[in-house]
Amino acid sequence: MRKTRQKYYDFFSKWYDGFIALHATDKQGVLREILAEHTDAGPGDIVLDICTGTGAALPPLARRVEGKGLAIGLDFSSGMLRAAGRKTTRFPQVCLVQADCERLPFRSGVFAAVTCSHAFYELKGDTQTRTLAEIRRCLKPGRPFLMMEHEVPENRFVRLLFHIRLLSMGRKRALQILRHEQTFLERHFDRVIKVATATGRSKIYICTGSTQGEARFDPPGAPV
Ligand SMILES: C[S@@+](CC[C@H](N)C(=O)[O-])C[C@H]1O[C@@H](n2cnc3c(N)ncnc32)[C@H](O)[C@@H]1O
């Protein structure tokens, strides 16, 4: 099943940016700039963007960690990562890693911030819970996880299309989370703040602090 999903994203990677450009209201990429700004990361920091796709969030993150910092883009689709590589050739701070976000191949407590933009709802079932546990493990104490997602559209027709799209993807759980996302995140983090973005069509949840004591486990051969 995991392989089928990877293949689906590999296939989709060829058209992803064009498809997004057709629908995007964010023509100048302002949303990812806002996301990077909210990480509060600075020069020399190491930040991680999970489910990075074609890497739209990586250039603004790379600019923030300039110098000896690292902006790591992680995805399980090689097609998406190839596209991300083409987009980020000018940024020596960018490093791309192919892995599943529910098993992050990094040491504990290394990241100054972890981001996820417009992708969390695409994760299946328990993968969401396992991914949040992994994010908590890999974050430095007190540092944030930022989740950017589409706001439910106000216009009734657009809202209907939005829900049809989610349902057509078999996203029963996504709908549950759409309705209870803040409560869901609060089960994993002490503090969850919702921030509206300038476009009003996306929102960012800034999550800090672990609600549970995490066992510190470093996967063998973890690169960072
Ligand atoms: C909507 S797309 C990319 C969104 C991208 N962050 C952006 O802002 O444009 C979702 C991405 O999540 C990746 N993905 C889905 N499940 C994953 C998993 N379990 N582990 C790693 N990546 C995953 C897909 O390969 C795909 O590139």
The ligand as a Gaussian input file, in Angstrom:
#p B3LYP/6-31G(d) Opt

LIG

0 1
 C        0.539000      17.775000      -1.279000
 S        2.089000      17.111000      -1.564000
 C        3.327000      18.256000      -1.160000
 C        3.010000      19.518000      -0.425000
 C        4.222000      20.406000      -0.263000
 N        4.627000      20.372000       1.134000
 C        3.850000      21.819000      -0.657000
 O        3.751000      22.672000       0.205000
 O        3.660000      22.036000      -1.856000
 C        2.233000      15.903000      -0.276000
 C        3.592000      15.235000      -0.210000
 O        3.618000      14.348000       0.904000
 C        4.430000      13.246000       0.551000
 N        4.108000      12.126000       1.463000
 C        2.895000      11.535000       1.628000
 N        2.985000      10.576000       2.557000
 C        4.268000      10.569000       2.993000
 C        4.980000       9.799000       3.951000
 N        4.366000       8.835000       4.671000
 N        6.286000      10.057000       4.165000
 C        6.927000      11.023000       3.455000
 N        6.309000      11.785000       2.517000
 C        4.994000      11.560000       2.295000
 C        4.097000      12.971000      -0.902000
 O        5.103000      12.261000      -1.589000
 C        3.925000      14.397000      -1.435000
 O        5.124000      14.882000      -1.997000

